[in-house]
């Protein structure tokens, strides 16, 4: 075998050429690349600061978060924030905290210098910021003006322009600290071009302030954007009121308080009713030891707590405050301090799910009651549309007399079809066997009738209640099944003739793997060939339903969620599907006794304000709104 002769290669230029030379077999290229790879140099200080700034300061909201956290750690009770161009042009944070001496100001602008870690035990951090990276990182990518004054002393000012000391000297300001950040990333075009629009950056800054203001209701916050006051949160010891003021004022009336303690871990906050939901998860505020965090474990626990009470494409509105010993949580996961790790994540998840479920159980049959302004507008518009042709025919011509007008109205009424006015009674009136019950003692009132064979109309003491009979009964059946499951096993009703349900083989395989779980829920199945299942019994709670439709829907549920859900969540999903098939259908005529029985059971059943899919089961039209419809108010 002949070897190819060695041909000297020219000295490669640059790292990429060195790698090409290495792979081409040149010894000279290999030696040069080896020297290039092991050549280590110390980065300049300004470049180190910019790299650190990339981890701490991603956008104006990140810088604002660090500055506000410093103000809170300084013991401030009033924090005033001013923004320009969404924080890209200017960020100003002024507080009435303890202030800094000139010597401390100089030290605070050095990397890894902090007063918030008195010893080296980094596992027991009690302050918001503690790394000592915020101020020098911001100052390396912007023009930072730091003014501060300690009570009983004169104020001092230092100006750092992109990492270089520009000036320093005395400053006139009240006790506290004021930090101004201008022209963020102006000299780092690679970072500045990735910033979003001023409107988007402003929204992110406002979200940061909201979260920090929720964590400290004892501190007054104010925000101005381009000279306009956009947020004012006054001191308050009422945490639900502070959360509602910063998110949606309707949350206070449509939420429940959370209070639970387990193994030195305290869970508090507010949780919106299942029918008070949003299309995105931006209204879920999570705090661990006072720090706003975004943790997948906590978000997953919230989703599990609201399972079968909310549509799958909707998200709950909650503000959860978790307080636990510092040695049970790691806050050093990321420089931004928005991620945490728990020593016992299973216990934390169970605590959140249990706390939310217990609070929502206490809500009973409550459902969101929004001011029906749109409903009133629709009533008025429809009434005007119906009345317009009548008014046109009622109107008299110029010079007509009242007698002519009355005759015209009488003729119009005579010519209208009989369906417009109720016909006179055609049968003898019977004496009622018993007077109808009063509505004062019942929150959902007393049934007075049924509309479209679907909606129960009930009269309450303070208004009119309309109930979706199918949605309400669906929730009641689900809660009965859950109670039976908690007791051990759901009672089964054997079919006189077992029913064969044909379906695809993969669907049969999924059902066959869950035969034992389904049997605990009263559904007894048996494999009947490759592409069929035999139904021997159905849950007694469902009565005589549609076993075929039930089995097909269960197969679809398992196909969509079998891998993602735990056993408990799978059982809840299966119970929800069974309850949907066993509930009273729309179109069924109910007697007054049945209607009232449904209303009474709703009042005594938790979560009866929403169906298994998250839709409301009842709505109320208050009496004052009814009076507005008829012009009485």
PEJO-V824044 format. One record per backbone hydrogen bond with DSSP energy under -0.5 kcal/mol. NH is the residue of the N-H (numbers start at 1). CO is the residue of the C=O. Records with the same first field share a line. If there is no record, write none. Layout:
BEGIN
NH->CO ; CO
END
This chain:
BEGIN
8->6
14->12
17->13
18->14
19->15
20->16
21->17
22->18
23->19
24->20
25->21 ; 22
26->21
30->26
31->27
32->28
33->29
34->30
35->31
36->32
37->33
38->34
39->36
40->38
48->44
49->45
50->46
51->47
52->48
53->49
54->50
55->51 ; 52
56->52
57->53
58->56
62->59
63->59
64->60
65->61
66->62
67->63
68->64
69->65
70->66
71->67
72->68
73->69
74->70
75->72
76->71
79->220
80->94
81->222
82->92
83->224
84->90
87->84
88->85
89->84
90->84
91->181
92->82
93->179
94->80
95->177
96->78
98->74
105->101
106->102
107->103
108->104
109->105
110->107
112->132
113->110 ; 132
122->120
124->121
126->124
137->133
138->134
139->135
140->136
141->138
143->182
144->142 ; 160
145->180
146->144 ; 158
147->145 ; 178
148->156
149->176
153->150
155->171
156->148
157->169
158->146
159->167
160->144
161->159 ; 164
162->142 ; 160
163->139
164->161
166->159
167->159
169->157
171->155
173->171
176->149
177->95
178->147
179->93
180->145
181->91
182->143 ; 180
183->89
184->88
185->141
186->183
188->185
191->188
192->188
193->189
194->191
195->192
201->197
202->198
203->199
204->200
205->201
206->202
207->203
208->204
209->205
210->206
211->207
212->208
213->209
214->210
215->211
216->212
219->216
220->77
221->233
222->79
223->231
224->81
225->228
226->83
228->225
230->223
231->223
233->221
234->232
236->217
239->237
242->238
243->239
244->240
245->241
246->242
247->243
251->248
252->249
254->250
255->252
256->271
258->269
260->267
262->265
265->262
266->264 ; 323
267->260
268->321
269->258
270->319
271->256
272->317
273->254
276->273
277->275
278->315
283->280
284->281
285->283 ; 318
286->284 ; 293
287->320
288->291
289->322
291->288
293->286
294->338
299->295
300->296
301->297
302->298
303->299
304->300
305->301
306->302
307->304
309->306
314->311
315->278
317->276
318->283 ; 316
319->270
320->285
321->268
322->287 ; 320
323->266 ; 321
328->325
329->326
330->341
331->329
333->339
337->334
341->330
343->328
345->342
348->344
349->345
350->346
351->347
352->348
353->349
354->350
355->351
356->352
357->353
358->354
359->355
360->356
361->357
362->358
363->359 ; 360
364->361
366->363
370->368
373->371
376->372
377->373
378->374
379->375
380->376
381->377
382->378
383->379
384->380
385->381
386->382
387->383
388->384
389->385
390->386
391->387
392->388
393->389
394->390
395->391
400->397
405->401
406->402
407->403
408->404
409->405
410->406
411->407
412->408
413->409
414->410
415->411
416->412
420->417
421->417
442->439
445->442
446->459
448->457
449->457
451->455
454->451
455->451
456->467
457->449
458->456 ; 465
459->446
460->458 ; 463
461->439
463->460
464->621
465->458
466->619
467->456
468->617
469->454 ; 467
472->468
473->469
474->470
475->471
476->472
477->473
478->474
479->475
480->476
481->477
482->478
483->479
484->480
485->481
486->482
487->483
488->484 ; 485
490->520
493->538
494->492
495->536
499->535
501->499 ; 533
502->500
503->531
508->504
509->505
510->506
511->507
512->508
513->509
514->510 ; 511
515->512
518->514
519->515
520->516
521->517 ; 518
522->519
523->518
524->522 ; 537
525->523
526->534
528->532
532->529
533->501
534->526
535->499 ; 533
536->524 ; 534
537->524
538->493
540->491
542->539
543->539 ; 540
545->543
547->545
550->546
551->547
552->548
553->549
554->550
555->551
556->552
557->553
558->554
559->555
560->556
561->557
562->558
565->561
570->566
571->567
572->568
573->569
574->570
575->571
576->572
577->573
578->574
579->575
580->576
581->577
582->578
583->579
587->453
588->585
595->591
596->592
597->593
598->594
599->595
600->596
601->597
602->598
603->599
604->600
605->602
607->360 ; 364
608->605
609->364
610->607
611->615
614->611
617->609
618->609
619->466
621->464
622->620
623->462
626->622
627->623
628->624
629->625
630->626
631->628
632->627
633->627
END
